[in-house]
Amino acid sequence: MTQLRLGVAGFGRGFMLMRPTLADPRLKIVAGADPRPEARARFAAEFGARVHETLASLCRDPDVDAIYLATPHQFHAAHAIEAAAAGKHLLIEKPMAVTLAECAAMIDAAKRAGVHIVIGHSHGFDAPIAAACRLIAGGTVGRLRLVTALNFTDFLYRPRRPEELDTAQGGGVAFSQAAHQIDVVRTLAGGMARSVRAAAGRWDPGRPTEGAYAAFVDFEDGIAATLTYSGYGHFDSDELCGWIAESGRPKNPDDYGAARRLLQGARDPDDEAALKNRTVYGGADEPKAAAGERWHQHFGMVIASCERADLRPLPRGVMIYGDAERRFEPLPPPGIPRAEVVDELYDAAVNGRAPAHSGAWGMATLEVCLALLRSAAEGTEIRLAHQVKFRAA
């Protein structure tokens, strides 16, 4: 088997969440880049890989076939263009970028260089979502008519750098969290959203960005979707998923309020940024991997309402509520979490197969995120112009 030689750019929270996936035997981590010396030392020791201080140096590494780009949102475009010019395939964390013009430039750069872009991880990759899609495509449940998506988390109260609380730089839930939820809904509904009507909330002056939203998305074929998200750390929708966390690991409900308690130790934005550095990869307080059995990842409660059944993807499978009975279709637990991401990246970089979660797909998801913000600001319905159909990889 040909191993894809991977470089990692950015050792923050995204990389920490992706680490178990990068253990896939189809990948070989050969290099990484991060400005923090403590993170580079940790990376070199863990993976036996070369480390670089800058992305430019990583891009010049001749042993790197592809780069997992997990740098801050506002740098995605410049970093992706630089990596593509160096001939590296790209796995780019969501959101793809912070403007549609940046997305278009990234797509053009990859096309000129003859490399592929995969946008992810997003929860549109999750195996239970794919299983629900297969049920819909099979026709036994009738046509999809409505998607209901709801997620309540403590997102806004996890330690943040100042730009993560600045919407203009890709901060807040519209970029970091709506990208997941919109990907899930677009995947189930076939991708072709037509318009967005939304409201968004900034309820805490100390966290001056969007912390919640509610949106109505209209799709082709008469499909409608409602999306609700709150990151204000009160209700936890993992309660609706059997106390299995987004990561697929068990969650202790007695840890209620942990994010806010941790944040109380930060006196100002610089102190909070330092706190974040201590709690990410290579930091003094880097959290240990969650224990317990592993199931599939999820992004809150999702219900796909079809003509003859409601489908509810869950961490262990799909619940089917039909006309005369309800039944559960289980999925085996994942061997490698998020292996679906590696499926697409490997197929693209090694086998030359165009990915489903391509640059065009990532741009379409970002268009919905931006429309959500614009609709909330203007109080109007926003029509969409850059949508693409979902094609299973």
Secondary structure, DSSP 8 states (H G I E B T S, - for coil): ---EEEEEE--SHHHHHHTTGGG-TTEEEEEEE-S-HHHHHHHHHHH--EEESSHHHHHT-TT-SEEEE-S-GGGHHHHHHHHHHTT-EEEE-SSS-SSHHHHHHHHHHHHHHT--EEE---GGG-HHHHHHHHHHHHSTT--EEEEEEEEE--GGGS---GGGG-GGGT-SHHHHTHHHHHHHHHHHHTS-EEEEEEEEE---TTS-S--EEEEEEEEGGG-EEEEEEE-SSSS-GGGGGTTB-TTSSB--GGGTTHHHHHHTT--SHHHHHHHHHHTSTTSTT------S-------SEEEEEESSEEEEEETTEEEEEESS-EEEEE----SSTTHHHHHHHHHHHTT----SS-HHHHHHHHHHHHHHHHHHHHTS-EE----------
